[in-house]
């Protein structure tokens, strides 16, 4: 997929001639070396990375917002949002933004690259194993595609939830030796100051 950005209309396939409603299409992509898929019906467009406008007091996975034809769309680092990485990526050139519309809300997901469109029969979508400590809640299933497995995102869960990182920006500041924790700081309240 070399011509980016692209509209969803360019991805849609003609209806299956056999009328088989058991086949679903997914756009596959890579994120931190892992293969994921997202339902093609949720896709709005695929864009090359472009700078975002940061927002104040945003969560770590929110990179900022972009303007897409008059719509303000938040862009999330997918790896941080679903727990594939604990660090925000600093260099975004060469990355891709998938713009999804989920339950009437637009959201952008920063991913490494887009791979292909795959057709998957319902029988080849396997349940997600429940592994303690994993982010299985962000997956709707595992698609068997030839000899490969593709993790299919549950777009509504990705929209609603994010993995809580063990160290937020405020906690990282306290880890710095040059900053004292609150227990060593003397607080002066304005009510106590006499002019």
N, C-alpha and C positions, 0 to 999 in steps of 0.2 A: 504494500500500500504506500506508494510513493507520493501521490498527489494529496497533500494535506493543506488546509482543512477540507473535509468532505462532509457532505450532508447525508443524512440517513437514507434519503431516496436512492442514493447511489449504491446502497448495500442491499436493498430489498430484492428478493428473488421472486420470480413469478410463482403463483400458487402451484403446489405440487399437483401434477397432472393426475395422479391416482387419488387425489382428495384425501391423502393421509394426514390427519391432524396430529398424529403421534410423533411427528418430526419437529424439533425446535432448532432455531438457529441462534448461535452465540458468536460474538466477536471475541477472539482470544487475544491475550496480551501478556506481556511479561512484567513482573514487578519483583524486584530484589531476587532475581534468578528463579522465580516460581512462575508457573503457568496458570493463568486464571482465564475465566470466561464470563461474559456478561450478556444477558438476553438482548438480542438485537432490537427488540421492541422498546427497550429503555433508552437506546442510544439516540442522541440528538445530533452530535457531530464529533469529529475527531480533529484536534488542532495540534499544531506544533507548539512547543513551549513559547509563551510570550510573557513579559513581566506582569506581575500582579500588583494590585494596590493593597498593601497591608492594612489590617484593621487593628484598632487599639484593643488590648486585653483579649486577644484571640487565643483559642486553644492551640497547643503545639502542632496539631495536624493541619490546622487551617493556615494555608500560605497567604491568603488574601482573596481579593475579588477581581474579576475581569468583566468587561463590558462586551456582551455578544449581541449585536444588533439591538441595542436599547435595553437588554436584560442584564441585570447585575447578577453574576453567578459566582458563588463561593468556590474556591479551589482547595481541595484537601490533598495532602500527601497520603496516598492510599496505604503505603507501607507502615506509616505511623498510626493511621486510623484503625487498622485491623491488627496491629501488633506484629507485623513482619520485621519491623526495625524499631529501634528505640532512639534513633538519631535522625534529625531532619537533614535531608540532603541539601547541601549548599549550592552546588552547580546544577542548574536545570537545563542548560542547553542540550539539545538532543533528546530530551524527554518529550512525552506526549501528554496532552490533556484530553481525557475522555469526558465529554459533556453528556450527562444523563438527565432524563426527566423521570423522576420516581415519585409516584403518588402526587403529581402536580407540582413538585418542587424540582428546580434545576440544581444540579451539583456537578462540579468538575472534579475529576480524579487524576492526580499526577501519577503516571506509570512510565516504565522504561521504554517500551515499544509495543506496537500493535502487530500481531502475527497474521491472523487469517479469520475467515468466517467458516464456521463448521456447522454441519447438519448433524444433529444427534437424535437418534430414536429414543423415545421415552424409556424403553427397556435398558438402554445404555447409560441412564442416569442413576447412579448408585447413591444410597444414603450416606450421609457424612458420619464417620465414626466419632463417637463422643470420647475424646481423650482429655483427661483432666489437665487443666492449665492451658489448653489450646484455645484458639479463637474460632472454634467450629461454628459458633453461633452466627458468624458472618457468611457462612456458606449455605447454599440451597441444595447442593448435591455435588457429586463427583462424576464428571462425564468421562466415559470410556471412549477414546478416539483412537482407533487402531491399537497400537501397543502403548499409547500414552494415556495418562490420567490428567484431566483438567479440572481444577477447582472452580465451581460455578458460584459466583457471588450472589448472595441474597441482598439485592439492591435496597430493599426497605430497611433491613437491619443496618446496612452500611450508612444509610441516611440518618437513622435514629440514634445509633450508638457509636461509641469510639472506645478503644482500649485506654484505660487510665494508665499513664506512664508512671513508673515508680518515682521518678524525679522530675518535678515540674521546674520551670525556670527559676522560681523563687527558692526552691530547695537547693538547686545547683549553686545559686548565689551564696547560700549559707555554707556550702562546702568549701568555698574559696577562703584561704587562710587570712586574707586581708579584711574580711568582714566578720564581725563578732556575732554570735547568735544572740537572740533577744534576751536570754537569761543573763548575759553579761552587760547589758546596756541599761543605763539609768534613764528613766523616762521622766520628763518634766511636763506637768499638765498646766495649761494656761490659767486655770482657776487658781493655782497656787502661786502664780507670779504676782507680786504686789508692785505697783508702779510707784 
